Amino acid sequence: MPIDTRAFATVALLSSLMTPAAAAQVTTGPPGAVRGVLGADGPPSPARTTQQVSTWLDLGGGYDDSVSATDSSGAGDVDGYAVTALGGFRYWRGRTTRSFEAGARLFRNEQGSGRTTATGGEVNLNTSLELGRRSGIALGLRGANEAAVLFGALGPEFVTPLPGGAAIDTPDVSPQQGDLRARWFSLGANATAFRGWSARHRSAVQYAQVRRRPTDDQGLDSDQRLVNVRHDWMFRPNAGILADYRFEQVRQTFPQATLSEPVRTQSAEAGLRFERRLSPIRRATLSFQAGATQVLSSDTALAGVEGAIEPTGSTTASYTLTRRWLLLAGATRSITVLQGVSPVPFTNDLVILSITGVISRRVTIAASGSFAQGSAVGPGPGGFDAVGGTATLRYGFRYGGLFAGYTRYEHRLRQISLAPGAIAARFDQSSMRVGLTLWLPLYGAF
């Protein structure tokens, strides 16, 4: 499964199979107690270590309409009813300066009257520790059995906290977007160390690695590694500069095959960040960075790939309309490898728009759209296009919620030599879901 270089360091290892909503904002009772099945209501004391144990179950049903095709075998339609189920468990312990979290999720998605079934799950462990007032480390591990979803990894997923808070912690049970036929076992780890040199200077170094192996031993086995170094300096309360360097290596081979030359890239970028308060409530932020990415090596024989330099960069803008409504827009240009699809490096241009908001204390809405377009680095042919959109409405109550959602996804792979068992060269999908979330706080301060 491909992963955009900007998303990989912060999202790939820590994200769940489904996207969680904002954290719960629930009024608690008298101090000194805990809340959940095993205790009464009560807020945590900031002076001591607290813990949370919770579980949830999502059940959703709806309709799927999918069309997929290879370059030679023609198109095939899959439509009909769809049922999605997801179960999860979470344990968190710690305080502001140190914490530990363990989580697990299982899901099953049946599409088109049972003709397409996707099952999977993940386990993740995360811990963070502050070392003094301005330094700290964070570690993460993730193991998963997951489907090949092209769109979700073509670019960064902008994680936007919901203004005003949501009524309940409601995981999103919307169907995964993209072709679900190919599957991988995935194992990932990351480590981050940061140092605040002053109140406005901060440096961070991150190492991340993901290993993926096809479950049927027919597709490409991939190993991806990334080193990222970043420095931020806010020279004014509302303005700052940033510098970023990344080195990435992606190796793809068939299982039991001789190791090939990995694709190695390095990029250096710098940029600015601005923030302006238009009123006590409304706030606008803008950040952009630009630089270049160089392909150091590639296992493709195409001339002009090794040593190629491409301009890259990103920009993000957000605008807080009210305390409960947020608009966000973002665009990136990067170099990526479509893992499990092709060993050729591609340029990737991505645009994302989203809006999130709280209609009332218990009703929330979110909508987003994106477009990605890529072309092979060097003189060789090949490229891709991907379009996606989602809209979700939720109504939350004390220990659960109701949801309704729609997703639209489409991708085209142009003149790309696909690996055996890879995803379809052309895929269209429309999905609708309505369902129920049951959330059960077992113990702790929620």
VENMOLIN-V515605 format. One record per backbone hydrogen bond with DSSP energy under -0.5 kcal/mol. NH is the residue of the N-H (numbers start at 1). CO is the residue of the C=O. E is the energy in kcal/mol with one decimal. If there is no record, write none. Layout:
BEGIN
NH & CO & E
NH & CO & E
END
This chain:
BEGIN
3 & 337 & -0.7
4 & 153 & -1.3
7 & 4 & -0.5
8 & 4 & -2.1
9 & 5 & -0.7
11 & 7 & -2.7
12 & 7 & -1.1
13 & 8 & -0.6
15 & 11 & -2.5
20 & 18 & -0.5
21 & 170 & -0.5
25 & 166 & -1.1
32 & 43 & -0.6
33 & 30 & -0.7
35 & 444 & -2.7
36 & 39 & -0.8
37 & 441 & -2.0
38 & 442 & -2.3
39 & 36 & -1.6
43 & 29 & -0.5
46 & 44 & -0.5
48 & 45 & -1.6
50 & 94 & -2.2
52 & 92 & -2.9
53 & 443 & -2.7
54 & 90 & -2.4
55 & 440 & -1.8
56 & 88 & -1.9
57 & 438 & -2.1
58 & 86 & -3.4
59 & 436 & -2.4
60 & 84 & -2.8
61 & 434 & -2.7
62 & 82 & -2.3
63 & 432 & -1.1
64 & 80 & -2.6
65 & 430 & -2.3
66 & 78 & -3.0
67 & 428 & -2.5
68 & 76 & -2.0
69 & 426 & -2.3
70 & 74 & -1.0
74 & 70 & -0.5
76 & 68 & -2.4
78 & 66 & -2.9
80 & 64 & -1.8
82 & 62 & -2.0
83 & 110 & -2.0
84 & 60 & -2.9
85 & 108 & -2.4
86 & 58 & -2.2
87 & 106 & -2.6
88 & 56 & -2.2
89 & 104 & -2.2
90 & 54 & -2.7
91 & 102 & -2.8
92 & 52 & -2.5
93 & 100 & -2.5
94 & 50 & -2.7
95 & 98 & -3.5
99 & 128 & -2.2
100 & 93 & -2.6
101 & 126 & -3.0
102 & 91 & -2.6
103 & 124 & -2.3
104 & 89 & -2.1
105 & 122 & -2.3
106 & 87 & -2.4
107 & 120 & -2.7
108 & 85 & -2.4
109 & 118 & -3.4
110 & 83 & -2.7
111 & 109 & -0.5
111 & 116 & -3.7
112 & 81 & -0.5
113 & 81 & -1.4
115 & 112 & -1.9
116 & 111 & -2.1
118 & 109 & -3.2
120 & 107 & -2.0
121 & 145 & -1.4
122 & 105 & -2.3
123 & 143 & -2.5
124 & 103 & -2.4
125 & 141 & -2.3
126 & 101 & -2.6
127 & 139 & -2.3
128 & 99 & -1.9
129 & 137 & -2.5
130 & 97 & -2.8
131 & 135 & -2.6
132 & 130 & -0.7
136 & 194 & -1.8
137 & 129 & -2.5
138 & 192 & -2.3
139 & 127 & -2.6
140 & 190 & -2.2
141 & 125 & -2.6
142 & 188 & -2.4
143 & 123 & -2.5
144 & 186 & -2.5
145 & 121 & -2.4
146 & 144 & -0.5
146 & 184 & -2.2
148 & 182 & -2.7
149 & 147 & -0.9
150 & 148 & -0.6
152 & 177 & -0.5
153 & 150 & -1.2
154 & 151 & -2.0
158 & 156 & -0.7
159 & 157 & -0.7
160 & 158 & -0.8
161 & 159 & -0.6
165 & 162 & -1.7
166 & 23 & -0.9
170 & 168 & -1.2
171 & 169 & -0.7
172 & 19 & -1.4
173 & 171 & -0.6
184 & 146 & -2.7
185 & 213 & -3.0
186 & 144 & -3.2
186 & 184 & -0.5
187 & 211 & -2.1
188 & 142 & -3.3
189 & 209 & -2.2
190 & 140 & -2.2
191 & 207 & -2.4
192 & 138 & -2.7
193 & 205 & -2.5
194 & 136 & -2.4
195 & 203 & -2.7
196 & 134 & -2.6
197 & 195 & -0.8
197 & 201 & -0.8
198 & 201 & -1.3
202 & 232 & -2.3
203 & 195 & -2.8
204 & 230 & -2.5
205 & 193 & -2.7
206 & 228 & -2.7
207 & 191 & -2.5
208 & 226 & -2.4
209 & 189 & -2.4
210 & 224 & -2.6
211 & 187 & -2.7
212 & 222 & -2.8
213 & 185 & -2.3
215 & 183 & -1.6
217 & 214 & -1.1
221 & 253 & -4.6
222 & 212 & -2.2
223 & 251 & -2.1
224 & 210 & -2.9
225 & 249 & -2.5
226 & 208 & -2.6
227 & 247 & -2.6
228 & 206 & -2.7
229 & 245 & -2.8
230 & 204 & -2.6
231 & 243 & -2.4
232 & 202 & -2.9
233 & 241 & -2.7
234 & 200 & -2.3
235 & 233 & -1.2
236 & 239 & -2.2
239 & 236 & -1.2
240 & 273 & -2.0
241 & 233 & -2.7
242 & 271 & -2.1
243 & 231 & -2.2
244 & 269 & -3.0
245 & 229 & -2.7
246 & 267 & -2.3
247 & 227 & -2.5
248 & 265 & -2.8
249 & 225 & -2.5
250 & 263 & -2.6
251 & 223 & -2.4
253 & 221 & -2.6
255 & 219 & -0.7
257 & 254 & -2.2
263 & 250 & -3.1
264 & 262 & -0.6
264 & 297 & -1.8
265 & 248 & -2.6
266 & 294 & -2.0
267 & 246 & -2.5
268 & 292 & -1.9
269 & 244 & -2.8
270 & 290 & -2.2
271 & 242 & -2.3
272 & 288 & -1.9
273 & 240 & -2.4
274 & 286 & -3.4
275 & 238 & -2.4
276 & 284 & -3.0
278 & 276 & -0.7
278 & 282 & -1.3
279 & 282 & -1.6
283 & 320 & -0.7
284 & 276 & -2.8
285 & 318 & -2.3
286 & 274 & -2.6
287 & 316 & -2.5
288 & 272 & -2.3
289 & 314 & -2.7
290 & 270 & -2.7
291 & 312 & -2.4
292 & 268 & -1.7
293 & 310 & -2.8
294 & 266 & -3.1
295 & 308 & -2.7
296 & 264 & -2.5
296 & 294 & -0.8
297 & 264 & -1.4
305 & 302 & -1.0
307 & 295 & -3.6
308 & 305 & -2.0
310 & 293 & -2.8
312 & 291 & -1.5
313 & 333 & -2.1
314 & 289 & -2.2
315 & 331 & -2.5
316 & 287 & -2.7
317 & 329 & -2.9
318 & 285 & -2.0
319 & 327 & -2.4
320 & 283 & -3.0
321 & 319 & -0.9
321 & 325 & -1.3
322 & 325 & -0.9
325 & 322 & -0.6
326 & 356 & -2.6
327 & 319 & -2.5
328 & 354 & -2.4
329 & 317 & -2.8
330 & 352 & -2.6
331 & 315 & -2.4
332 & 350 & -2.2
333 & 313 & -2.9
334 & 348 & -1.9
336 & 346 & -2.9
338 & 344 & -0.6
339 & 337 & -1.4
341 & 338 & -2.0
342 & 338 & -2.2
346 & 336 & -3.2
347 & 375 & -2.8
348 & 334 & -2.8
349 & 373 & -3.0
350 & 332 & -2.6
350 & 348 & -0.5
351 & 371 & -2.3
352 & 330 & -2.9
353 & 369 & -2.6
354 & 328 & -2.5
355 & 367 & -2.6
356 & 326 & -2.1
357 & 365 & -2.2
358 & 324 & -1.3
359 & 357 & -0.6
359 & 363 & -2.0
360 & 363 & -1.5
364 & 362 & -0.6
364 & 394 & -2.0
365 & 357 & -2.4
366 & 392 & -2.2
367 & 355 & -2.3
368 & 390 & -2.2
369 & 353 & -2.5
370 & 388 & -2.6
371 & 351 & -2.2
372 & 386 & -3.0
373 & 349 & -2.4
374 & 384 & -2.7
375 & 347 & -1.0
376 & 382 & -2.2
377 & 345 & -2.6
379 & 303 & -0.9
383 & 414 & -1.8
384 & 374 & -1.9
385 & 412 & -2.0
386 & 372 & -2.5
387 & 410 & -2.7
388 & 370 & -2.1
389 & 408 & -2.3
390 & 368 & -2.4
391 & 406 & -1.9
392 & 366 & -2.9
393 & 404 & -2.8
394 & 364 & -2.6
395 & 402 & -3.0
396 & 362 & -2.6
397 & 400 & -2.9
400 & 397 & -1.4
401 & 437 & -2.0
402 & 395 & -3.0
403 & 435 & -1.8
404 & 393 & -2.1
405 & 433 & -3.1
406 & 391 & -2.3
407 & 431 & -2.6
408 & 389 & -2.6
409 & 429 & -2.8
410 & 387 & -2.1
411 & 427 & -2.5
412 & 385 & -2.5
413 & 425 & -2.9
414 & 383 & -3.2
414 & 412 & -0.6
415 & 413 & -0.6
418 & 416 & -0.9
419 & 341 & -1.0
422 & 419 & -2.0
425 & 69 & -0.6
426 & 69 & -2.3
427 & 411 & -2.2
428 & 67 & -2.9
429 & 409 & -2.9
430 & 65 & -2.0
431 & 407 & -2.4
432 & 63 & -2.2
433 & 405 & -2.6
434 & 61 & -2.3
435 & 403 & -2.1
436 & 59 & -2.5
437 & 401 & -2.9
438 & 57 & -2.6
439 & 399 & -2.0
439 & 437 & -0.5
440 & 55 & -3.2
441 & 439 & -0.5
442 & 53 & -2.0
442 & 440 & -0.8
443 & 53 & -1.7
445 & 51 & -1.7
446 & 444 & -0.6
END
